[in-house]
Amino acid sequence: MERTVSLKRTTKETDITLTLNLDGKGEHRIETGIPFLDHMLTLFAVHGGFDLNLTARGDLEVDAHHTVEDVGIVLGQAVSKVLGNRRGIARYGGATLPMDEALAGVYLDLSNRPFLCYEVTFSAQKTGTFDMELIEEFFRAVAFNGGITLHIHKLCGKNGHHIAEAIFKGFARALRQAVAMAGDAKALPSSKGVL
């Protein structure tokens, strides 16, 4: 049984429609109006094996901040909604992923206790026209709306594009591990009996 969810979120700043299938094949159609974000989300879909259909319209005449953050909000909400009570999942995931000279570590717990530890620096503020500080805003939105404890660390790297790729691919691989069904579909992966 596929775990699929569709969400729509409209504000005065953005209009976002998203469909996510956790049990997909990496098929994707992504249009945010921000080419670099489209590229990163394509990596997320392909390397996680998630089917992702995403359309976002935002106030890009102001800047990319609202669109990037709101896409993160909707993606986090989609992960949380599709997992429901989180029974039967592996819960934890982690990946240490290289991209040329860059190496990133991404580790997560689908604990329903949102937290972001983001230890990443970039040597340049922008890659092309994309403001690299928005990557942290994106993952904060995903974590807090998805109920995810998320740790992201740059272990090494100089090229901002490569660092970002390692992070998004690592997040995809870690999330793929955590959402995997781990035996009894009714079992809750917690000694407390609740997530």
N, CA and C atoms as an extended XYZ file, in Angstrom:
585
Properties=species:S:1:pos:R:3:atomname:S:1:resname:S:1:resid:I:1 pbc="F F F"
N         0.835       -1.180        0.000 N   MET     1
C         0.000        0.000        0.000 CA  MET     1
C         0.885        1.251        0.000 C   MET     1
N         0.688        2.090       -1.002 N   GLU     2
C         1.497        3.295       -1.114 CA  GLU     2
C         1.102        4.314       -0.062 C   GLU     2
N         2.106        4.991        0.449 N   ARG     3
C         1.873        6.065        1.419 CA  ARG     3
C         1.997        7.387        0.667 C   ARG     3
N         0.847        7.922        0.275 N   THR     4
C         0.791        9.113       -0.561 CA  THR     4
C        -0.086       10.153        0.093 C   THR     4
N         0.300       11.422       -0.051 N   VAL     5
C        -0.493       12.519        0.487 CA  VAL     5
C        -0.417       13.696       -0.480 C   VAL     5
N        -1.501       14.450       -0.560 N   SER     6
C        -1.532       15.690       -1.342 CA  SER     6
C        -1.950       16.820       -0.425 C   SER     6
N        -1.240       17.948       -0.517 N   LEU     7
C        -1.529       19.114        0.311 CA  LEU     7
C        -1.509       20.371       -0.537 C   LEU     7
N        -2.274       21.355       -0.089 N   LYS     8
C        -2.251       22.678       -0.713 CA  LYS     8
C        -2.172       23.707        0.400 C   LYS     8
N        -1.322       24.704        0.223 N   ARG     9
C        -1.191       25.781        1.204 CA  ARG     9
C        -1.124       27.102        0.449 C   ARG     9
N        -2.046       28.006        0.800 N   THR    10
C        -2.089       29.307        0.149 CA  THR    10
C        -2.054       30.398        1.204 C   THR    10
N        -1.119       31.327        1.030 N   THR    11
C        -1.029       32.510        1.885 CA  THR    11
C        -0.980       33.734        0.973 C   THR    11
N        -0.845       34.902        1.557 N   LYS    12
C        -0.698       36.119        0.749 CA  LYS    12
C         0.657       36.164        0.049 C   LYS    12
N         1.586       35.297        0.473 N   GLU    13
C         2.938       35.295       -0.084 CA  GLU    13
C         3.213       34.133       -1.035 C   GLU    13
N         2.563       32.994       -0.796 N   THR    14
C         2.839       31.810       -1.614 CA  THR    14
C         1.574       30.991       -1.856 C   THR    14
N         1.630       30.198       -2.922 N   ASP    15
C         0.569       29.239       -3.250 CA  ASP    15
C         1.281       27.940       -3.645 C   ASP    15
N         1.130       26.914       -2.812 N   ILE    16
C         1.902       25.677       -2.982 CA  ILE    16
C         0.973       24.470       -3.034 C   ILE    16
N         1.212       23.616       -4.030 N   THR    17
C         0.510       22.340       -4.156 CA  THR    17
C         1.566       21.242       -4.207 C   THR    17
N         1.393       20.219       -3.375 N   LEU    18
C         2.401       19.167       -3.267 CA  LEU    18
C         1.738       17.805       -3.151 C   LEU    18
N         2.264       16.838       -3.879 N   THR    19
C         1.903       15.433       -3.707 CA  THR    19
C         3.187       14.655       -3.472 C   THR    19
N         3.192       13.865       -2.393 N   LEU    20
C         4.368       13.091       -2.008 CA  LEU    20
C         3.991       11.633       -1.845 C   LEU    20
N         4.752       10.751       -2.477 N   ASN    21
C         4.609        9.309       -2.311 CA  ASN    21
C         5.907        8.784       -1.726 C   ASN    21
N         5.855        8.354       -0.466 N   LEU    22
C         7.060        7.846        0.196 CA  LEU    22
C         7.559        6.542       -0.407 C   LEU    22
N         6.687        5.822       -1.097 N   ASP    23
C         7.037        4.514       -1.643 CA  ASP    23
C         7.141        4.555       -3.159 C   ASP    23
N         7.684        5.633       -3.667 N   GLY    24
C         7.746        5.844       -5.108 CA  GLY    24
C         9.026        5.327       -5.737 C   GLY    24
N         9.341        5.930       -6.881 N   LYS    25
C        10.511        5.532       -7.671 CA  LYS    25
C        11.406        6.719       -7.988 C   LYS    25
N        11.179        7.827       -7.318 N   GLY    26
C        11.977        9.016       -7.589 CA  GLY    26
C        11.441        9.855       -8.726 C   GLY    26
N        10.210        9.576       -9.149 N   GLU    27
C         9.612       10.382      -10.213 CA  GLU    27
C         9.243       11.751       -9.648 C   GLU    27
N         9.412       12.777      -10.451 N   HIS    28
C         9.229       14.121       -9.922 CA  HIS    28
C         8.832       15.111      -11.008 C   HIS    28
N         8.092       16.106      -10.588 N   ARG    29
C         7.791       17.292      -11.383 CA  ARG    29
C         7.800       18.440      -10.395 C   ARG    29
N         8.793       19.300      -10.509 N   ILE    30
C         9.013       20.342       -9.506 CA  ILE    30
C         9.147       21.692      -10.201 C   ILE    30
N         8.300       22.638       -9.790 N   GLU    31
C         8.334       23.987      -10.353 CA  GLU    31
C         8.100       24.978       -9.224 C   GLU    31
N         9.184       25.576       -8.744 N   THR    32
C         9.064       26.563       -7.663 CA  THR    32
C         9.357       27.985       -8.126 C   THR    32
N         9.866       28.130       -9.340 N   GLY    33
C        10.315       29.441       -9.795 CA  GLY    33
C        11.718       29.760       -9.336 C   GLY    33
N        12.343       28.843       -8.584 N   ILE    34
C        13.715       29.017       -8.079 CA  ILE    34
C        14.534       27.832       -8.591 C   ILE    34
N        15.268       28.002       -9.685 N   PRO    35
C        15.962       26.866      -10.305 CA  PRO    35
C        16.849       26.069       -9.355 C   PRO    35
N        17.581       26.727       -8.473 N   PHE    36
C        18.460       26.005       -7.557 CA  PHE    36
C        17.650       25.134       -6.602 C   PHE    36
N        16.531       25.649       -6.087 N   LEU    37
C        15.668       24.850       -5.209 CA  LEU    37
C        15.065       23.681       -5.977 C   LEU    37
N        14.657       23.913       -7.214 N   ASP    38
C        14.140       22.814       -8.039 CA  ASP    38
C        15.186       21.706       -8.160 C   ASP    38
N        16.433       22.093       -8.383 N   HIS    39
C        17.526       21.126       -8.514 CA  HIS    39
C        17.719       20.328       -7.218 C   HIS    39
N        17.710       21.015       -6.072 N   MET    40
C        17.901       20.339       -4.785 CA  MET    40
C        16.739       19.391       -4.483 C   MET    40
N        15.524       19.802       -4.789 N   LEU    41
C        14.356       18.947       -4.538 CA  LEU    41
C        14.314       17.771       -5.505 C   LEU    41
N        14.846       17.962       -6.701 N   THR    42
C        14.981       16.840       -7.630 CA  THR    42
C        15.938       15.796       -7.044 C   THR    42
N        17.054       16.258       -6.480 N   LEU    43
C        17.996       15.339       -5.828 CA  LEU    43
C        17.327       14.606       -4.676 C   LEU    43
N        16.533       15.339       -3.886 N   PHE    44
C        15.802       14.739       -2.766 CA  PHE    44
C        14.899       13.613       -3.263 C   PHE    44
N        14.131       13.876       -4.312 N   ALA    45
C        13.197       12.868       -4.828 CA  ALA    45
C        13.943       11.652       -5.379 C   ALA    45
N        14.927       11.907       -6.219 N   VAL    46
C        15.639       10.812       -6.887 CA  VAL    46
C        16.414        9.959       -5.891 C   VAL    46
N        17.164       10.586       -5.001 N   HIS    47
C        18.029        9.826       -4.091 CA  HIS    47
C        17.268        9.235       -2.906 C   HIS    47
N        16.062        9.715       -2.652 N   GLY    48
C        15.229        9.116       -1.625 CA  GLY    48
C        14.248        8.092       -2.174 C   GLY    48
N        14.082        8.084       -3.499 N   GLY    49
C        13.079        7.203       -4.093 CA  GLY    49
C        11.663        7.674       -3.790 C   GLY    49
N        11.499        8.985       -3.611 N   PHE    50
C        10.180        9.556       -3.334 CA  PHE    50
C         9.610       10.149       -4.618 C   PHE    50
N         8.339        9.894       -4.880 N   ASP    51
C         7.681       10.594       -5.969 CA  ASP    51
C         7.221       11.939       -5.432 C   ASP    51
N         7.586       13.005       -6.119 N   LEU    52
C         7.286       14.350       -5.648 CA  LEU    52
C         6.756       15.190       -6.803 C   LEU    52
N         5.561       15.685       -6.617 N   ASN    53
C         4.944       16.603       -7.566 CA  ASN    53
C         4.720       17.900       -6.806 C   ASN    53
N         5.389       18.967       -7.208 N   LEU    54
C         5.365       20.207       -6.439 CA  LEU    54
C         5.300       21.410       -7.367 C   LEU    54
N         4.321       22.257       -7.097 N   THR    55
C         4.214       23.538       -7.783 CA  THR    55
C         4.124       24.619       -6.724 C   THR    55
N         4.979       25.625       -6.841 N   ALA    56
C         4.966       26.740       -5.891 CA  ALA    56
C         5.011       28.050       -6.661 C   ALA    56
N         4.139       28.947       -6.268 N   ARG    57
C         4.143       30.312       -6.799 CA  ARG    57
C         4.322       31.234       -5.604 C   ARG    57
N         5.359       32.052       -5.650 N   GLY    58
C         5.631       32.917       -4.514 CA  GLY    58
C         5.992       34.324       -4.933 C   GLY    58
N         6.172       35.172       -3.943 N   ASP    59
C         6.490       36.578       -4.188 CA  ASP    59
C         7.991       36.740       -4.446 C   ASP    59
N         8.446       36.150       -5.544 N   LEU    60
C         9.870       36.167       -5.873 CA  LEU    60
C        10.362       37.561       -6.229 C   LEU    60
N         9.423       38.477       -6.496 N   GLU    61
C         9.842       39.859       -6.732 CA  GLU    61
C        10.398       40.492       -5.456 C   GLU    61
N        10.017       39.936       -4.285 N   VAL    62
C        10.582       40.382       -3.008 CA  VAL    62
C        11.935       39.695       -2.829 C   VAL    62
N        11.911       38.393       -2.695 N   ASP    63
C        13.088       37.518       -2.716 CA  ASP    63
C        12.581       36.089       -2.612 C   ASP    63
N        13.495       35.138       -2.464 N   ALA    64
C        13.116       33.721       -2.471 CA  ALA    64
C        12.732       33.191       -1.095 C   ALA    64
N        12.892       33.994       -0.052 N   HIS    65
C        12.749       33.504        1.316 CA  HIS    65
C        11.388       32.862        1.574 C   HIS    65
N        10.297       33.558        1.276 N   HIS    66
C         8.970       33.032        1.591 CA  HIS    66
C         8.704       31.724        0.851 C   HIS    66
N         9.105       31.656       -0.402 N   THR    67
C         8.857       30.443       -1.182 CA  THR    67
C         9.648       29.267       -0.633 C   THR    67
N        10.940       29.475       -0.368 N   VAL    68
C        11.785       28.386        0.145 CA  VAL    68
C        11.248       27.889        1.491 C   VAL    68
N        10.950       28.813        2.398 N   GLU    69
C        10.464       28.425        3.724 CA  GLU    69
C         9.111       27.722        3.635 C   GLU    69
N         8.213       28.251        2.814 N   ASP    70
C         6.873       27.664        2.727 CA  ASP    70
C         6.882       26.303        2.042 C   ASP    70
N         7.777       26.102        1.085 N   VAL    71
C         7.933       24.764        0.508 CA  VAL    71
C         8.395       23.793        1.595 C   VAL    71
N         9.325       24.235        2.450 N   GLY    72
C         9.753       23.402        3.576 CA  GLY    72
C         8.616       23.089        4.531 C   GLY    72
N         7.770       24.078        4.796 N   ILE    73
C         6.607       23.863        5.668 CA  ILE    73
C         5.704       22.778        5.099 C   ILE    73
N         5.378       22.898        3.816 N   VAL    74
C         4.449       21.943        3.197 CA  VAL    74
C         5.072       20.556        3.087 C   VAL    74
N         6.365       20.472        2.771 N   LEU    75
C         7.019       19.159        2.711 CA  LEU    75
C         7.030       18.508        4.087 C   LEU    75
N         7.340       19.261        5.119 N   GLY    76
C         7.298       18.717        6.474 CA  GLY    76
C         5.907       18.253        6.861 C   GLY    76
N         4.892       19.059        6.563 N   GLN    77
C         3.511       18.679        6.864 CA  GLN    77
C         3.125       17.404        6.120 C   GLN    77
N         3.588       17.277        4.882 N   ALA    78
C         3.265       16.084        4.085 CA  ALA    78
C         3.883       14.835        4.703 C   ALA    78
N         5.146       14.927        5.118 N   VAL    79
C         5.806       13.776        5.757 CA  VAL    79
C         5.045       13.384        7.011 C   VAL    79
N         4.691       14.355        7.843 N   SER    80
C         3.984       14.057        9.091 CA  SER    80
C         2.618       13.438        8.824 C   SER    80
N         1.904       14.009        7.863 N   LYS    81
C         0.547       13.511        7.587 CA  LYS    81
C         0.567       12.099        7.010 C   LYS    81
N         1.474       11.846        6.074 N   VAL    82
C         1.491       10.534        5.442 CA  VAL    82
C         1.941        9.443        6.424 C   VAL    82
N         2.763        9.818        7.416 N   LEU    83
C         3.197        8.827        8.410 CA  LEU    83
C         2.136        8.551        9.463 C   LEU    83
N         1.187        9.471        9.638 N   GLY    84
C         0.105        9.261       10.599 CA  GLY    84
C         0.630        9.005       11.996 C   GLY    84
N         0.256        7.868       12.578 N   ASN    85
C         0.676        7.550       13.945 CA  ASN    85
C         2.096        6.993       14.016 C   ASN    85
N         2.736        6.860       12.886 N   ARG    86
C         4.142        6.445       12.768 CA  ARG    86
C         4.390        5.003       13.198 C   ARG    86
N         3.355        4.213       13.244 N   ARG    87
C         3.528        2.805       13.604 CA  ARG    87
C         4.222        2.044       12.476 C   ARG    87
N         5.109        1.139       12.859 N   GLY    88
C         5.753        0.239       11.912 CA  GLY    88
C         6.972        0.785       11.196 C   GLY    88
N         7.292        2.060       11.397 N   ILE    89
C         8.441        2.633       10.685 CA  ILE    89
C         9.749        2.367       11.441 C   ILE    89
N        10.851        2.484       10.719 N   ALA    90
C        12.169        2.310       11.338 CA  ALA    90
C        12.472        3.447       12.312 C   ALA    90
N        11.960        4.626       12.053 N   ARG    91
C        12.045        5.829       12.867 CA  ARG    91
C        13.360        6.586       12.716 C   ARG    91
N        14.495        5.924       12.727 N   TYR    92
C        15.792        6.584       12.665 CA  TYR    92
C        16.419        6.416       11.284 C   TYR    92
N        17.185        7.419       10.879 N   GLY    93
C        17.926        7.317        9.630 CA  GLY    93
C        19.149        8.207        9.674 C   GLY    93
N        20.145        7.828        8.916 N   GLY    94
C        21.355        8.634        8.865 CA  GLY    94
C        22.130        8.350        7.601 C   GLY    94
N        22.826        9.388        7.129 N   ALA    95
C        23.657        9.223        5.942 CA  ALA    95
C        24.839       10.181        6.028 C   ALA    95
N        25.997        9.663        5.694 N   THR    96
C        27.180       10.485        5.499 CA  THR    96
C        27.463       10.408        4.013 C   THR    96
N        27.338       11.558        3.345 N   LEU    97
C        27.312       11.511        1.891 CA  LEU    97
C        28.361       12.437        1.268 C   LEU    97
N        29.191       11.895        0.371 N   PRO    98
C        30.178       12.731       -0.320 CA  PRO    98
C        29.627       13.310       -1.621 C   PRO    98
N        30.080       14.482       -1.961 N   MET    99
C        29.840       15.073       -3.282 CA  MET    99
C        31.124       15.787       -3.661 C   MET    99
N        31.947       15.106       -4.432 N   ASP   100
C        33.281       15.601       -4.774 CA  ASP   100
C        34.057       15.928       -3.496 C   ASP   100
N        34.488       17.174       -3.305 N   GLU   101
C        35.287       17.509       -2.115 CA  GLU   101
C        34.437       17.713       -0.870 C   GLU   101
N        33.127       17.776       -1.030 N   ALA   102
C        32.222       18.040        0.092 CA  ALA   102
C        31.762       16.730        0.740 C   ALA   102
N        31.547       16.794        2.044 N   LEU   103
C        31.035       15.650        2.790 CA  LEU   103
C        30.064       16.176        3.840 C   LEU   103
N        28.856       15.628        3.834 N   ALA   104
C        27.843       16.066        4.795 CA  ALA   104
C        27.301       14.863        5.552 C   ALA   104
N        26.981       15.095        6.816 N   GLY   105
C        26.332       14.085        7.639 CA  GLY   105
C        24.938       14.561        7.985 C   GLY   105
N        23.957       13.721        7.705 N   VAL   106
C        22.556       14.055        7.999 CA  VAL   106
C        21.955       12.890        8.774 C   VAL   106
N        21.406       13.203        9.954 N   TYR   107
C        20.884       12.171       10.847 CA  TYR   107
C        19.539       12.654       11.368 C   TYR   107
N        18.572       11.732       11.435 N   LEU   108
C        17.248       12.176       11.862 CA  LEU   108
C        16.496       11.111       12.639 C   LEU   108
N        15.527       11.606       13.392 N   ASP   109
C        14.645       10.788       14.214 CA  ASP   109
C        13.233       11.305       13.985 C   ASP   109
N        12.350       10.441       13.509 N   LEU   110
C        10.952       10.820       13.278 CA  LEU   110
C        10.190       10.705       14.594 C   LEU   110
N        10.655       11.431       15.578 N   SER   111
C        10.227       11.309       16.970 CA  SER   111
C         8.978       12.091       17.318 C   SER   111
N         8.543       12.971       16.406 N   ASN   112
C         7.466       13.921       16.694 CA  ASN   112
C         7.926       14.989       17.692 C   ASN   112
N         9.236       15.104       17.873 N   ARG   113
C         9.835       16.162       18.709 CA  ARG   113
C        10.750       16.977       17.810 C   ARG   113
N        10.223       18.049       17.209 N   PRO   114
C        11.004       18.790       16.226 CA  PRO   114
C        12.202       19.514       16.824 C   PRO   114
N        13.320       19.401       16.127 N   PHE   115
C        14.544       20.087       16.526 CA  PHE   115
C        15.459       20.128       15.312 C   PHE   115
N        16.201       21.219       15.163 N   LEU   116
C        17.190       21.298       14.096 CA  LEU   116
C        18.535       21.703       14.665 C   LEU   116
N        19.540       20.869       14.439 N   CYS   117
C        20.937       21.221       14.698 CA  CYS   117
C        21.580       21.343       13.320 C   CYS   117
N        21.950       22.561       12.961 N   TYR   118
C        22.460       22.838       11.618 CA  TYR   118
C        23.843       23.453       11.748 C   TYR   118
N        24.863       22.676       11.477 N   GLU   119
C        26.243       23.132       11.590 CA  GLU   119
C        26.893       23.107       10.214 C   GLU   119
N        26.532       24.124        9.431 N   VAL   120
C        26.990       24.224        8.055 CA  VAL   120
C        27.429       25.661        7.798 C   VAL   120
N        28.586       25.819        7.204 N   THR   121
C        29.038       27.144        6.773 CA  THR   121
C        29.365       27.079        5.288 C   THR   121
N        29.155       28.197        4.627 N   PHE   122
C        29.477       28.328        3.211 CA  PHE   122
C        30.502       29.449        3.049 C   PHE   122
N        31.443       29.275        2.136 N   SER   123
C        32.462       30.298        1.929 CA  SER   123
C        31.906       31.504        1.188 C   SER   123
N        30.820       31.315        0.450 N   ALA   124
C        30.166       32.420       -0.263 CA  ALA   124
C        28.701       32.462        0.143 C   ALA   124
N        28.149       33.656        0.191 N   GLN   125
C        26.754       33.825        0.604 CA  GLN   125
C        25.778       33.304       -0.434 C   GLN   125
N        26.196       33.326       -1.696 N   LYS   126
C        25.291       32.903       -2.767 CA  LYS   126
C        25.941       31.859       -3.661 C   LYS   126
N        25.100       31.008       -4.234 N   THR   127
C        25.481       30.161       -5.346 CA  THR   127
C        24.606       30.608       -6.499 C   THR   127
N        25.204       31.200       -7.501 N   GLY   128
C        24.410       31.857       -8.540 CA  GLY   128
C        23.635       32.991       -7.899 C   GLY   128
N        22.310       32.930       -8.024 N   THR   129
C        21.466       33.958       -7.393 CA  THR   129
C        20.816       33.452       -6.114 C   THR   129
N        21.095       32.206       -5.742 N   PHE   130
C        20.435       31.607       -4.580 CA  PHE   130
C        21.189       31.946       -3.300 C   PHE   130
N        20.457       32.449       -2.308 N   ASP   131
C        21.027       32.807       -1.009 CA  ASP   131
C        21.174       31.533       -0.169 C   ASP   131
N        22.412       31.161        0.134 N   MET   132
C        22.675       29.883        0.790 CA  MET   132
C        22.119       29.791        2.209 C   MET   132
N        21.878       30.936        2.875 N   GLU   133
C        21.302       30.874        4.222 CA  GLU   133
C        19.863       30.340        4.196 C   GLU   133
N        19.240       30.326        3.030 N   LEU   134
C        17.875       29.810        2.923 CA  LEU   134
C        17.815       28.288        3.086 C   LEU   134
N        18.932       27.611        2.911 N   ILE   135
C        18.943       26.155        3.117 CA  ILE   135
C        18.608       25.835        4.567 C   ILE   135
N        19.169       26.580        5.491 N   GLU   136
C        18.835       26.371        6.908 CA  GLU   136
C        17.361       26.667        7.166 C   GLU   136
N        16.825       27.725        6.568 N   GLU   137
C        15.399       28.054        6.747 CA  GLU   137
C        14.519       26.930        6.216 C   GLU   137
N        14.899       26.367        5.080 N   PHE   138
C        14.148       25.259        4.497 CA  PHE   138
C        14.096       24.068        5.451 C   PHE   138
N        15.256       23.668        5.959 N   PHE   139
C        15.290       22.480        6.812 CA  PHE   139
C        14.677       22.734        8.185 C   PHE   139
N        14.736       23.960        8.673 N   ARG   140
C        14.035       24.275        9.926 CA  ARG   140
C        12.524       24.092        9.720 C   ARG   140
N        12.010       24.573        8.602 N   ALA   141
C        10.585       24.431        8.304 CA  ALA   141
C        10.191       22.964        8.156 C   ALA   141
N        11.032       22.184        7.472 N   VAL   142
C        10.748       20.747        7.318 CA  VAL   142
C        10.718       20.069        8.682 C   VAL   142
N        11.734       20.316        9.490 N   ALA   143
C        11.842       19.648       10.790 CA  ALA   143
C        10.680       19.999       11.705 C   ALA   143
N        10.347       21.268       11.812 N   PHE   144
C         9.331       21.687       12.777 CA  PHE   144
C         7.918       21.355       12.318 C   PHE   144
N         7.706       21.243       11.021 N   ASN   145
C         6.387       20.863       10.524 CA  ASN   145
C         6.260       19.361       10.316 C   ASN   145
N         7.394       18.663       10.285 N   GLY   146
C         7.368       17.220       10.106 CA  GLY   146
C         7.535       16.433       11.390 C   GLY   146
N         7.761       17.132       12.514 N   GLY   147
C         8.003       16.430       13.770 CA  GLY   147
C         9.291       15.629       13.718 C   GLY   147
N        10.336       16.253       13.174 N   ILE   148
C        11.599       15.559       12.932 CA  ILE   148
C        12.710       16.179       13.780 C   ILE   148
N        13.441       15.352       14.499 N   THR   149
C        14.705       15.778       15.091 CA  THR   149
C        15.739       15.596       13.994 C   THR   149
N        16.370       16.702       13.585 N   LEU   150
C        17.212       16.684       12.392 CA  LEU   150
C        18.566       17.325       12.686 C   LEU   150
N        19.629       16.572       12.421 N   HIS   151
C        20.994       17.056       12.579 CA  HIS   151
C        21.663       17.075       11.208 C   HIS   151
N        22.192       18.239       10.847 N   ILE   152
C        22.867       18.397        9.555 CA  ILE   152
C        24.241       19.013        9.825 C   ILE   152
N        25.296       18.333        9.356 N   HIS   153
C        26.661       18.788        9.606 CA  HIS   153
C        27.466       18.777        8.317 C   HIS   153
N        28.163       19.864        8.063 N   LYS   154
C        29.164       19.865        6.992 CA  LYS   154
C        30.444       19.312        7.596 C   LYS   154
N        30.902       18.200        7.067 N   LEU   155
C        32.112       17.581        7.579 CA  LEU   155
C        33.346       18.126        6.869 C   LEU   155
N        33.193       18.440        5.594 N   CYS   156
C        34.229       19.161        4.855 CA  CYS   156
C        33.641       19.640        3.539 C   CYS   156
N        34.355       20.535        2.891 N   GLY   157
C        33.886       21.044        1.609 CA  GLY   157
C        34.116       22.521        1.455 C   GLY   157
N        34.295       22.957        0.202 N   LYS   158
C        34.508       24.364       -0.113 CA  LYS   158
C        33.469       24.890       -1.087 C   LYS   158
N        33.099       24.093       -2.063 N   ASN   159
C        32.156       24.521       -3.091 CA  ASN   159
C        30.737       24.482       -2.545 C   ASN   159
N        30.074       25.628       -2.539 N   GLY   160
C        28.738       25.718       -1.955 CA  GLY   160
C        27.718       24.820       -2.619 C   GLY   160
N        27.777       24.721       -3.945 N   HIS   161
C        26.840       23.853       -4.673 CA  HIS   161
C        27.037       22.398       -4.249 C   HIS   161
N        28.287       21.974       -4.147 N   HIS   162
C        28.574       20.592       -3.740 CA  HIS   162
C        28.112       20.320       -2.307 C   HIS   162
N        28.336       21.273       -1.417 N   ILE   163
C        27.896       21.111       -0.024 CA  ILE   163
C        26.385       20.959        0.037 C   ILE   163
N        25.673       21.834       -0.680 N   ALA   164
C        24.208       21.761       -0.699 CA  ALA   164
C        23.726       20.429       -1.257 C   ALA   164
N        24.360       19.959       -2.331 N   GLU   165
C        23.972       18.666       -2.905 CA  GLU   165
C        24.175       17.538       -1.898 C   GLU   165
N        25.305       17.542       -1.214 N   ALA   166
C        25.564       16.493       -0.221 CA  ALA   166
C        24.499       16.520        0.868 C   ALA   166
N        24.079       17.712        1.280 N   ILE   167
C        23.061       17.834        2.327 CA  ILE   167
C        21.714       17.293        1.851 C   ILE   167
N        21.261       17.715        0.687 N   PHE   168
C        19.946       17.275        0.203 CA  PHE   168
C        19.918       15.783       -0.115 C   PHE   168
N        20.992       15.278       -0.697 N   LYS   169
C        21.063       13.840       -0.956 CA  LYS   169
C        21.128       13.057        0.356 C   LYS   169
N        21.913       13.565        1.317 N   GLY   170
C        22.000       12.905        2.615 CA  GLY   170
C        20.665       12.897        3.333 C   GLY   170
N        19.948       14.016        3.264 N   PHE   171
C        18.621       14.070        3.885 CA  PHE   171
C        17.689       13.052        3.235 C   PHE   171
N        17.735       12.948        1.923 N   ALA   172
C        16.898       11.981        1.213 CA  ALA   172
C        17.192       10.557        1.658 C   ALA   172
N        18.476       10.205        1.741 N   ARG   173
C        18.850        8.843        2.129 CA  ARG   173
C        18.477        8.552        3.577 C   ARG   173
N        18.673        9.545        4.459 N   ALA   174
C        18.327        9.361        5.872 CA  ALA   174
C        16.821        9.206        6.045 C   ALA   174
N        16.051       10.038        5.337 N   LEU   175
C        14.593        9.947        5.448 CA  LEU   175
C        14.097        8.629        4.881 C   LEU   175
N        14.702        8.152        3.788 N   ARG   176
C        14.314        6.876        3.200 CA  ARG   176
C        14.476        5.746        4.226 C   ARG   176
N        15.577        5.764        4.978 N   GLN   177
C        15.798        4.757        6.018 CA  GLN   177
C        14.741        4.863        7.113 C   GLN   177
N        14.472        6.082        7.553 N   ALA   178
C        13.590        6.291        8.706 CA  ALA   178
C        12.138        5.941        8.421 C   ALA   178
N        11.673        6.159        7.177 N   VAL   179
C        10.265        5.885        6.859 CA  VAL   179
C        10.044        4.443        6.436 C   VAL   179
N        11.125        3.681        6.261 N   ALA   180
C        10.995        2.284        5.849 CA  ALA   180
C        10.181        1.505        6.876 C   ALA   180
N         9.351        0.610        6.388 N   MET   181
C         8.579       -0.242        7.284 CA  MET   181
C         9.520       -1.283        7.889 C   MET   181
N         9.438       -1.423        9.206 N   ALA   182
C        10.400       -2.260        9.934 CA  ALA   182
C         9.695       -3.385       10.676 C   ALA   182
N         9.066       -4.277        9.935 N   GLY   183
C         8.433       -5.428       10.587 CA  GLY   183
C         6.960       -5.204       10.867 C   GLY   183
N         6.570       -5.345       12.117 N   ASP   184
C         5.171       -5.266       12.539 CA  ASP   184
C         4.612       -3.872       12.255 C   ASP   184
N         3.617       -3.808       11.370 N   ALA   185
C         3.022       -2.528       10.975 CA  ALA   185
C         2.274       -1.861       12.120 C   ALA   185
N         1.980       -2.613       13.198 N   LYS   186
C         1.260       -2.031       14.334 CA  LYS   186
C         2.206       -1.601       15.451 C   LYS   186
N         3.478       -1.986       15.338 N   ALA   187
C         4.436       -1.678       16.406 CA  ALA   187
C         4.817       -0.203       16.371 C   ALA   187
N         4.881        0.391       17.531 N   LEU   188
C         5.316        1.774       17.662 CA  LEU   188
C         6.777        1.770       18.096 C   LEU   188
N         7.662        2.405       17.331 N   PRO   189
C         9.092        2.338       17.642 CA  PRO   189
C         9.466        3.276       18.800 C   PRO   189
N         8.937        2.969       19.979 N   SER   190
C         9.222        3.800       21.156 CA  SER   190
C         9.003        2.979       22.416 C   SER   190
N         9.938        3.103       23.372 N   SER   191
C         9.775        2.425       24.660 CA  SER   191
C         8.708        3.108       25.509 C   SER   191
N         8.349        4.353       25.164 N   LYS   192
C         7.323        5.100       25.904 CA  LYS   192
C         5.910        4.673       25.512 C   LYS   192
N         5.810        4.071       24.298 N   GLY   193
C         4.495        3.693       23.799 CA  GLY   193
C         3.791        4.820       23.066 C   GLY   193
N         4.507        5.900       22.822 N   VAL   194
C         3.910        7.027       22.092 CA  VAL   194
C         5.017        7.824       21.429 C   VAL   194
N         4.715        8.371       20.247 N   LEU   195
C         5.630        9.281       19.557 CA  LEU   195
C         4.925       10.599       19.397 C   LEU   195
